Amino acid sequence: MSTTILGIESSCDETAAAVCKDGKIINNIIATQSIHESYGGVVPELASRAHQKNLIPVINEALVAADIKMSDLDAIAYTQGPGLLGALLVGSSFAKTAAMALGIPIIPINHMQAHVLAHFIEDPIPEFPFLCLTVSGGHTQIVRVNNHLDMSIIGQSKDDAVGEAFDKCAKLLGVGYPGGPKIDQLAKTGDAKRFTFPHSDIPDLDYSFSGIKTAFMYFLRDGMKKNDQFINENINDLAASLQGTLIDMLFVKLKLAAKREKIKNIAIAGGVSANSGLRNRLLTDADKYGWKVFIPKFEYCTDNAAMIATAGYYHLQAGKTGTLRDSPQPRMSFS
């Protein structure tokens, strides 16, 4: 029996909708909110208002592109969390209202688990079990994936996520927001070995990225004391050295996790997985350690509804649906 699912993503500053039919993504419509660039970061109130403005047009475009009507839907999947409360409310309110009117199930989805399931949108798909380094704006996690709905975090950041480190250091460099893509672009013509920054020393498979932000700030301060053009004259090398250090920190723990778990299927996911340095490093280490690696398309790295719809498909197949009483959870746990 055919199953058509509408996926809705509204966790932060991307308003997105996608249609999934029998596990296959038909389209993936995203409206990006550029208004936040002038503020140097996401403004929650502005994000919520933009979602209210964009959500219905984005959903309509997804339905028209798939040549279906709302009445053709069998379920609606939406992001329950984690994310910004006001932004989550926009998506969840629409999903609940529409599902109630249509008499179809609603499926609340964990945004971080959906990032992992983005690997099942298109071939090649990873074999179970696999490890997924999930690196988004607010989260850095090493996830052991046993099947579509059985995942566990075996390592994560205890303070700043790597995406936050990129954004905060980019602000110190004066290159604007979003910081990650801007640093990545600058780093392409820089010397990653030019400057050295300290790695955090934290036990087991967990991460800490707050220390490198502070070290980077003091390094720039000291450089500017000697030469007020220090940043401008060395910006590409600074970006490359910073990016190289952050990637090194990620892979120290990822290599340890792969060895400890005895798993050679390695994936990356989340917005930071679009970083070219990270992708290249994964391919390099794959040859070195005999890993079979999986890297999603760029459009499935950043926040998108295709991953929400895909997650909704696997939840529906397992009979896991939600109720109207489910509330948005800004700090939603992984379990």
Disulfide bonds with the S-S distance in Angstrom:
none
